[in-house]
Amino acid sequence: MKVKNKITKFMNKKLLLILAIPAALLVSVSFVVYSMNNDNSEQTQDENTIENIVEENSASSDPTLVPEAKKQNEDESDNVDQESPEIIVVDSSQYEDEVEIRAYIGNYVRDGECTFIFSYENNSFEISTPARADASTTQCGSAIVPLSRFSNQGTWQVDILYEAGSISAKTESEVQVTL
């Protein structure tokens, strides 16, 4: 009888363990699925809100209605356009057999052209590069000049001009040239 009780207790423990493990797994998986669906539902809710705004504004028959976000972006763009562009020189150096000048326009975002005018006493020459707008600045293409373009060694004046339509800016720099 004692043996039968021991066997029964052992079987009950085994059965309990067999039932507990799948139950714990089921609860864990359910929690993970719930969490993932809850995160996705918040994202879907945000997307639905944006879609509804777009649909409401495009369905409007009044063309003067502008979504608030678009109007704010236009206002910010107007503010940027009202500022004078400022050219910032990043590098003005000689590297082995060439001179490199790098610059960008820090408070203006519009494609245009950068012109680098090198001058020393009565000698001068210029190089133009495209100016490309990125997210928050306008990058002048690097002016890379072979030393053969320089007639004298010494400190050369470099005037950098930026033009984009009717907007322009100018700054000065210098570079030491050793032939």
DAQUI-V874832 format. One record per residue. N is the residue number from 1. PHI is phi in whole degrees, -180 to 180 (NA if undefined). D_FIRST is the distance of its C-alpha to the first C-alpha in Angstrom with 1 decimal. Layout:
# DAQUI-V874832
n=N phi=PHI d_first=D_FIRST
n=N phi=PHI d_first=D_FIRST
This chain:
# DAQUI-V874832
n=1 phi=NA d_first=0.0
n=2 phi=-63 d_first=3.8
n=3 phi=-67 d_first=5.3
n=4 phi=-64 d_first=5.1
n=5 phi=-64 d_first=6.3
n=6 phi=-65 d_first=8.7
n=7 phi=-65 d_first=9.9
n=8 phi=-64 d_first=10.5
n=9 phi=-62 d_first=12.4
n=10 phi=-62 d_first=14.2
n=11 phi=-67 d_first=15.2
n=12 phi=-64 d_first=16.4
n=13 phi=-64 d_first=18.5
n=14 phi=-64 d_first=19.9
n=15 phi=-64 d_first=20.8
n=16 phi=-62 d_first=22.4
n=17 phi=-65 d_first=24.3
n=18 phi=-64 d_first=25.5
n=19 phi=-81 d_first=26.8
n=20 phi=-73 d_first=28.3
n=21 phi=-63 d_first=30.5
n=22 phi=-62 d_first=32.4
n=23 phi=-65 d_first=32.8
n=24 phi=-65 d_first=34.4
n=25 phi=-62 d_first=36.6
n=26 phi=-62 d_first=37.7
n=27 phi=-65 d_first=38.7
n=28 phi=-63 d_first=40.5
n=29 phi=-63 d_first=42.4
n=30 phi=-61 d_first=43.3
n=31 phi=-64 d_first=44.7
n=32 phi=-63 d_first=46.8
n=33 phi=-63 d_first=48.1
n=34 phi=-61 d_first=49.0
n=35 phi=-62 d_first=50.8
n=36 phi=-65 d_first=52.8
n=37 phi=-67 d_first=53.8
n=38 phi=-66 d_first=54.8
n=39 phi=-63 d_first=57.1
n=40 phi=-66 d_first=58.6
n=41 phi=-68 d_first=59.2
n=42 phi=-65 d_first=61.2
n=43 phi=-64 d_first=63.2
n=44 phi=-62 d_first=63.7
n=45 phi=-63 d_first=64.8
n=46 phi=-63 d_first=67.4
n=47 phi=-63 d_first=68.6
n=48 phi=-63 d_first=68.9
n=49 phi=-63 d_first=71.0
n=50 phi=-64 d_first=73.3
n=51 phi=-61 d_first=73.6
n=52 phi=-63 d_first=74.4
n=53 phi=-63 d_first=77.1
n=54 phi=-63 d_first=78.7
n=55 phi=-62 d_first=78.5
n=56 phi=-62 d_first=80.0
n=57 phi=-71 d_first=82.8
n=58 phi=-77 d_first=83.6
n=59 phi=-79 d_first=83.6
n=60 phi=-67 d_first=86.1
n=61 phi=-87 d_first=89.6
n=62 phi=-91 d_first=91.2
n=63 phi=-71 d_first=91.8
n=64 phi=-83 d_first=92.6
n=65 phi=-75 d_first=89.0
n=66 phi=-123 d_first=87.3
n=67 phi=-56 d_first=83.7
n=68 phi=-57 d_first=83.5
n=69 phi=-63 d_first=81.9
n=70 phi=-65 d_first=84.6
n=71 phi=-63 d_first=87.3
n=72 phi=-64 d_first=85.9
n=73 phi=-62 d_first=85.9
n=74 phi=-64 d_first=89.5
n=75 phi=-63 d_first=90.5
n=76 phi=-65 d_first=89.0
n=77 phi=-62 d_first=90.8
n=78 phi=-62 d_first=94.1
n=79 phi=-65 d_first=93.6
n=80 phi=-64 d_first=93.1
n=81 phi=-64 d_first=96.2
n=82 phi=-79 d_first=98.3
n=83 phi=-78 d_first=97.6
n=84 phi=-81 d_first=99.8
n=85 phi=-63 d_first=98.0
n=86 phi=-122 d_first=97.6
n=87 phi=-88 d_first=97.6
n=88 phi=-115 d_first=95.4
n=89 phi=-87 d_first=96.2
n=90 phi=-92 d_first=93.1
n=91 phi=-150 d_first=94.8
n=92 phi=-148 d_first=98.4
n=93 phi=-146 d_first=98.4
n=94 phi=-98 d_first=99.8
n=95 phi=-125 d_first=97.3
n=96 phi=51 d_first=98.9
n=97 phi=-105 d_first=101.4
n=98 phi=-151 d_first=100.7
n=99 phi=-112 d_first=100.7
n=100 phi=-125 d_first=97.9
n=101 phi=-123 d_first=98.1
n=102 phi=-124 d_first=95.0
n=103 phi=-152 d_first=95.1
n=104 phi=-147 d_first=93.4
n=105 phi=-104 d_first=94.2
n=106 phi=-81 d_first=91.7
n=107 phi=-124 d_first=92.3
n=108 phi=-149 d_first=93.3
n=109 phi=-125 d_first=91.4
n=110 phi=-163 d_first=93.8
n=111 phi=-60 d_first=94.8
n=112 phi=-170 d_first=98.3
n=113 phi=-142 d_first=100.2
n=114 phi=-112 d_first=100.6
n=115 phi=-120 d_first=103.9
n=116 phi=-108 d_first=104.2
n=117 phi=-109 d_first=107.9
n=118 phi=-96 d_first=108.5
n=119 phi=-145 d_first=111.8
n=120 phi=-150 d_first=113.6
n=121 phi=51 d_first=117.2
n=122 phi=-95 d_first=119.0
n=123 phi=-101 d_first=116.2
n=124 phi=-157 d_first=113.5
n=125 phi=-157 d_first=111.2
n=126 phi=-136 d_first=108.3
n=127 phi=-134 d_first=105.0
n=128 phi=-113 d_first=103.2
n=129 phi=-134 d_first=99.4
n=130 phi=-70 d_first=97.3
n=131 phi=-107 d_first=95.5
n=132 phi=-113 d_first=92.1
n=133 phi=-76 d_first=90.2
n=134 phi=-120 d_first=86.5
n=135 phi=-63 d_first=84.1
n=136 phi=-135 d_first=86.0
n=137 phi=-141 d_first=89.0
n=138 phi=-124 d_first=91.6
n=139 phi=-93 d_first=91.7
n=140 phi=-77 d_first=95.1
n=141 phi=-62 d_first=94.9
n=142 phi=-65 d_first=95.4
n=143 phi=-93 d_first=99.0
n=144 phi=-111 d_first=98.9
n=145 phi=-119 d_first=102.5
n=146 phi=-68 d_first=103.5
n=147 phi=-60 d_first=105.8
n=148 phi=-63 d_first=108.6
n=149 phi=-77 d_first=109.1
n=150 phi=-94 d_first=110.1
n=151 phi=-84 d_first=113.7
n=152 phi=-135 d_first=113.5
n=153 phi=-94 d_first=110.9
n=154 phi=138 d_first=110.4
n=155 phi=-90 d_first=108.8
n=156 phi=-96 d_first=108.8
n=157 phi=-78 d_first=108.6
n=158 phi=-127 d_first=106.0
n=159 phi=-96 d_first=106.4
n=160 phi=-115 d_first=103.4
n=161 phi=-113 d_first=104.0
n=162 phi=-120 d_first=101.4
n=163 phi=-134 d_first=102.5
n=164 phi=-143 d_first=100.5
n=165 phi=65 d_first=102.8
n=166 phi=-91 d_first=105.0
n=167 phi=-94 d_first=102.8
n=168 phi=-147 d_first=103.6
n=169 phi=-149 d_first=102.9
n=170 phi=-145 d_first=104.4
n=171 phi=-145 d_first=103.4
n=172 phi=-121 d_first=104.8
n=173 phi=-149 d_first=103.3
n=174 phi=-148 d_first=104.7
n=175 phi=-140 d_first=103.7
n=176 phi=-87 d_first=104.9
n=177 phi=-112 d_first=106.0
n=178 phi=-120 d_first=106.6
n=179 phi=-93 d_first=108.4
